[in-house]
């Protein structure tokens, strides 16, 4: 117990980000959102999801840089899909970009 408390205090004193995983991640406060183009990639849910993630990653690279564009480590992720009136899939990826 004393050893983990000491490690925690040392990490806080050093200003490190602490997460629930073994890796520390630094995350942006603002969310970035990307959506697929339903007309082009909405024929299947899988294609729409993949395209929404590509759009999210592209927007992250353009706004904060490539080191922040890993969906797998981003925080507060959401990837929501629905079918529009034309029966095409529309997906939106939204998350706080992280690096680490």
Buried (B, 14 or more C-beta within 10 A) or exposed (E): EEEEEEEEEEEEEEEEEEBEEEEEBEBBEEBBEBBBEBEEBBEEBEBBBBBBBBBBBEBBBEEBEEEBBBBEBBBEBEBEBEEEEEEBBBBBBBBBBBBB
